[in-house]
Amino acid sequence: MTDNKIGLKKIVDLLGDKFFIPSYQRGYRWKKQQVNDLLDDIWEFYKKGRPGFYCLQPLTVTPKEIKKEDFDQALEKRYRQGELKYRDALLNVITDLTVWEVIDGQQRLTTIYLILSFLQKKTPFVVSYETRSQSEEFLKTINPNLDHNEVNSNIDFFHIVEAYNTIECWFSKLPQEEKSIFQETLLEYVQVIWYEVYDEVPTKVFTRLNIGKIALTNAELIKALLLNCSNWQNANDKATVELIQMEIASQWDSIEYTLQNKEFWMFIHSGDYEKNTRIELVFEYICKYDILKCEELYRKYCPEKFKENKNTYDDELGDDKYKTFRYFNLYFEMKKKESSKELWEEVIKTAWEEVEKTFNTLLEWYNDCVLFHYIGFLIETNGKNEFYDLLNEWNSENSTSKDAYETNLKKRIKNCIKNYSCLSKQCEINGNLHKKFCKPLLLLFNIQSVINQNKSYSDNELYQAGVFYKFPFHLYKSEAWDIEHIDSNTTNTLTTLKDQKEWVLNALFAIQAEKGEIKIDDTIKQDIITLLQGNEPNDFKQIQEELNSAIKHDQDLTPEEKNQIGNFALLDRGTNRGYHNDMFPTKRRKMIAKDQGASVSVVWELNEENNLVIKTEQKENAIAFVPPCTKNAFLKYYTPGKNDSWSWSKTDANNYKQAIFDTLKDFGVILKEDCNNEQ
């Protein structure tokens, strides 16, 4: 990568060049829509006043090797023609003989060729083919009125003629003078990202860019800018230059490796990032907030651009997917006007230091218990722009201490949850229940509980070595967590044998756990055995009444209370959907089993005394992360004293709600029956 060159080239600078399409490239395949889109975009750019320039996607090329005999003959010809200065003759010969092998961008290049051929009625540049000599001749003398059979005999001919006819049709709607305007716009105001590859095998580059559609990214283009050997072409100390290049390349790889860590990455971003190189997020931040003060340089060295058009800088950068690359390219262009070549080393180092500084900030956040959790919460709740804002605030000149920044994070969080901070309010919008509005509160409850636990560890002499448990944002985001009712919102009517059997097993399990044994009337016991064997009992209601009378009951939740935060918990979506309207003890058992990586079922048997014995059978199964506060809720951690595993009662819900309040009251969370005046 160190010898690769990158920059921007006007279309006019391509005129007279020679391009070679190797055998590994397919033929021309653009369709009418793609040709029309390009023409429309360039014309729309003109109608906007031609602000800055219109940028095409990268044209990736590599120079073909010049044969010695061709070089000798061309040089001798120059001398015979009277060009006696050796250096000038040498440069001219190299220019004459240079042929660019097109690695990526052939379709755009050929379309530009066809447009200029139509407008100028001559060949704008040379396009030759390794295995398609007929296509080369066809391009030179393109005739859309060819015999139909001749066009269809060659797939390349077909697409070339179709594109040419599309171009002719498009321009037929423009007056002649506007065709001239379009040609001027195309030649002088349209540029390609020109990427010269020197140290890579062309076929490998082609494979990387085309197989699997891995586009040339902003990050890769910026890397070429940073490591371009021509940056230091006048430097005296080549060893120092190579050392700087190696350091940047090594640090780049280290940063990218860290960002590829799922736990690190999904703390600052979701899993929907489409770009292959994640370091690009750092470059996007630098561009978004103009950390390198590129606009200031542009206004200083190009003042004429701002006399009539106040938006020239924004127009220069554009707003397509290569905006970030153009920002860095413009920055280096302006720095070349400001700095001597001898000082160029410092320009590169300054730009790279901003990259390092930004990444080191992310590392500091990641390695700090409070910052990691608060920033992770805000980014997850408010989206990608929150990440940029938080980063800019941290790096701003007005930033103060870390404690002050942490205080500001708490203010942001308080503002973020203010609309649903009343724990006693039913989550109701327009008459419909929306438990999802409790999601940020429950996420914050889990996060703050983790922070508090870590603080307790750090305050204990036994744990001062640095116990730091992180809330797993990567699991939270990738497993699509949702809100689940602890006690099912839909009452199970127990109309099927399967549900009746499940209810009876859980009831017997609760009785056995509370009393050590199951003592029930023999008649009822026989009905229960009949049911457990999978047969219809004589009277299921009588079984219910008998077992209910043997179980210690607390006050059940009302339908309204079932739809308040005291009955909500965070769970991964897969587990959530698998619960359906299971009873609390069934949910509790499944939740514990998920946490242990097992599936647990309740089974029964008759012992030697002919008494019912209930026990559990466990089988290995997929493990799933259970949020700490969800686990605590189902284990009734928040209910002091002895409690049953049979139901989620009003007492349990109130204690759970109280725990949420105690944990989050510093964020403005309210625990009152009437919160209307507090909102």
Disulfide bonds with the S-S distance in Angstrom:
Cys422-Cys675 1.78
